[in-house]
Amino acid sequence: MTDEGPGPDAALVRRLITAQFPHWAGLDVRRVASAGTDNAMFRLGGDLVVRLPKAPWATGQIEKERRWLPRLAPALPLPVPVPVGAGVPGEGFERPWGVYAWLEGADAWAEPVTDLAHAAAELGRFGVALRAADATGAPRSFRGGAVTDWEGGALPAAVAALADAGLLDARTALDAWERVLALPAWDRDPVWLHADLLPGNLLTRDGRLSAVIDFGGLGTGDPAVDLMPAWTLFTPDTRPVFRTASRADPATWSRGRGWALAWGLVTDHYYGGGDAPGTAPVPNPVLAAVARRTWTQALPEFA
């Protein structure tokens, strides 16, 4: 994450809608609060949402969702975003953008799941259905490889910084990481992944999981990364429900726990802010809190 400035605003969205979708020009536009790092979202009237990439690295996500979500959605047991309009660069905005049908609900960080057992079963079934979908011609997910491909050597420094802050024992964390590095790699055909099943990308209604959003990381690879909700969201007593519903074999489950450990430690350090090397110029307290919850749930399981 880098400081990209204030990003798109409601005035820009109004100009884009007026120029490219004049039939929606009279609808109210208001920003949707989000801790997401890739896209800005704006409600458009009561039934639509506009999604615009905030940074160069997010370019291409909208087009990918527009191509693949209509093909995948019918096979999935939870609602997902439905693209209804393809925006193009204009009005001073240089990236493709999209209009989607609005899904009612709040994200699971803002309004946590209260029926965790139901959510564990539903999200496990969602992963099974996604992995079973035909992946012919599908793109590779940016988290489709080994966790080390994503971590890129950043974990030891993150552990050192968190240990200096008194948050963990460095030796314990590094010993756990060594065990992750020794795990067997995924050796089967790549399958579809969401790749970012964090609480902010899960919607809730009345305390129950109701939808999955933000498919910017959609692609294929090792399904272990989609097991991270076991530690980002679920508890020791509901984790087995998710594991059973996910039909994860022991090796994939262990790699998923490795993802939770690495993602949690690196992200906690990076988005927690401060002056330590490797921290984000713009702290993200929500992602940092989710990350800390994740590694504190995962690390004891390596004991």
N, C-alpha and C positions, 0 to 999 in steps of 0.2 A: 504494500500500500504506500502510495506517495501522496503528497499534498497537491491535489488537482484543483484547488480553489473551491469556490462555492458550488460549482456544478450547475446543471440545468435548473431553471426556476419556472414558476407557474406562467409567467409572461411568455417565456419561450414556448412552452407547451401550447398555449393559446394560439400563438402565431403559427406553429406547425400544424395544429389541427385545422385552423382556418384555411391555410394554404393547401393542405393535402386531403383533408376530410371535411369539406364544408358542411356536409349534412350533420356533423356533430359540433359545429362551431358555436352554437348557443349554449352548450352544456357547461356546467360549473366545473372548474379545475381547482384541485387542492392537493397539496403534497401529502404523501403517506409517510409517516415517521418510520424509519428503518435503520438498523445498525449494519445493513449490508454494505459491502465495500465496492461492488461492481456496478450496480444500477440504481438510478433514481426512479421513484414511482409516484404517479399522480392519479388520483381519482378523476374520472371523467364522467360527470353525471352520476347516476346511481348504479349503473350496471357495467361500467367499463373502467379499465385502468391502463394508463400509458406507462411504458417502461423504456427508459433511455440509458444507454451506457454512460457511466460517469468518467471512465478512464480508458486509455487505449487498449489495455489488456482485455477489456470486456467486449471489444469489437468482435463480432461474429456470433456472439451468444444468441442474439435475437433471431438471426437468420437460421441458426441451428434449431432453435425451439420451433420456429415456424414450419420447418421441413419435417421434423420428426415427431413432435408431440401429437399432431392429429393421427399419426399412424399408431402410436403407442397407447394413447388414452383409452381406446375401447377395450384393451386387454387388462387395464389396471383396476384394482378394486377400490381405489380412492380417487376422488376428483383431482384433476391437475389443470393448469392454466390452458385456456383455449384461445389461440391467436385469432383475431378477427380483423386486423388491419396491419399492413406492412408499410411503415414509414421510411422515407428515404432522406438523405442529408438535405438540409435546407434551412433558411432563416438564420444562418450563422452556426447551425449545429452540423457537425461534420460526420456523424456516424448513423448507420441505419438504426431504426427504433421501431417499437411495436405497440399495438393496441390489443388488449386481451379482455375477455369477459371477466368481470370481477367475481372473485370467490369470497363469500361471506365468511367471517371468522377473524380471530386474532392470532398472532403468532404465539407459539408455545413458550416463548420467553416472557412476553408481556402478560399472557393469560395461561399459566401452566396447565398441563394435563392433570386432571384429578383422578380419572379412571385409567391408571397406568397399565393395568392388566389388559384392558381392552385395546389400548394404544399399542402395546407390545405385540399382541396377536395381529392387529390390523397392519402395522408397519412391517412385521415379518412377512405376512402374506403379500404385501405390496412388493417387497424385494424379490420374492420368489417369482411373481408374475412378470416383473420387469426383466429379470434375468432369463426368463423363458421366451421372451419376444425375439423375433427374427432380427439378428444383428447384421445381416448382409449389407455391406456398404456403409456401415455406421462409422462415425469418427472415433478416434481414440480419446478417452477422457484424460484430462490433465492430472487426474489422480488414479489413472488406470494401471500404473506400474507398481513397483515395490515402494514401500514407504520411504526408503532411502532416496528414491528419485525425487520425491517431493521435499524431504527434509534437507537434502543438500549439504549435510555436515553442520547444520545450525544447532543441533540438539545439545552438544556438550557445552557450548557457550550459554545457552538458555538455562541449562541445569546449574551452571556455575553462578549465574546471576540470581536465580531463584534461591539457591543455597545461601548466597551472601545476604539475601533478604530474610533468611531464617525460615523459609517456607518448606524446605525439604532437606533430606540428607543426600548429598551429592553421590556418595558411594552407592547407596541403595538404588537411586534412579539410574546411574550408569550401569550397574549390574543388571538391572531389568532390561536396559537397552541392549546390552550384549546378548541377552536371551532372545530378544526380538531379531537381532541380526543373524542369529543362528537358525531361524525358522526356515523350513523349505519354501521355495518360491511357488507361486501359482503356475501349474504346468498344463493347464487345459485351455481350450479355446476361450478367447475373450467373450465376455457377456456384457449386456447393458448395465450401466451404473448411473445412479443419480449423482453420486460423488460428493454431495454437500448436504446430507440429511441432518443438519443442525436444528436446534429448536426454532430459530428464526425462520426456517423454511418449512415448518410444519404448522398448519392451522388448526385451531381448536374452536369448538362451539359447545357451550354448556359443559366444559371440562373434558370433552371427548375429542380425540383426534378426528379431524374432518376433511383434510385435504393436504396435498404435498405441492409446494410451489418452488419456484426458482430452479429451473433446469439448465442453468448456465454451464454447469460442469458435466452435463449429459454426455455420455460416450461409452466406450467399451474398455474392458480390462479385467483385472482381478477384483472379484466382488467383495473383498475384505473391507474396503473403505466404507461400504454401505452398512457394515455392522457397528459402526461407531455409536449409533444411538443407544446401544447397550450401556454405554458409559456417559454419553452426553445427556441422556434423558432418563433412562430407567434406573431402578434401584436393585440392590442385591436380591430382593425377593421377586421382582418382575423381570429381571435379566434372563432367567431360564425360560420364561414364557416367550420372550423375543427370540431366544436362541432356537427353541423348538420350532416356532412358527417360521423362522428363517431357513430351516433345514441346512444349517451350516455344518460342514464337516469339522472335526477338531482342528485341523491345520488352518483352515480359513478363519475359524473363530479366533485362534491364537494370533493370526496376522491382524485381524480386526482390533484386538486388544492392543497390539503393537501400534497400529494407527492411532488409537485413542491416546496412548501414552505419548507418542511423538507429537501428534497434532496439539495435544493439550499443553505440553511443556513449551514447545516452540511458540505457539500462539499466545499463551499467557505472557511469556516474556516480551514478545514483539508488540502486542497490542496493549500491554499494560502501561506503555509510555515510559517516561523518565529519560535520563541521559545515558543509560547503559548502551554500549555498542549493540547494534542490531535491532533497536527498538524503532517503532513506527514514528514518523514525524507527526502523525495525527493519531493520538491514542483512541482506542475503541473500547470503552469500559464494558460494553455488553459482551463482545467477543472474548475479552480477557476473562470475564467472569464465567462464561460458558467453558472456556478452556481450562480454567482452574478446577471447575467442577469435574471436568473430564479426566484430567490426570490424577486427581485425588481419588476418583472412583477406580481407575485402572491400576494405579501403582500397587495398592495392597494385594492385588491378585497375583503379583509376581513373587510374593513372599514364600 
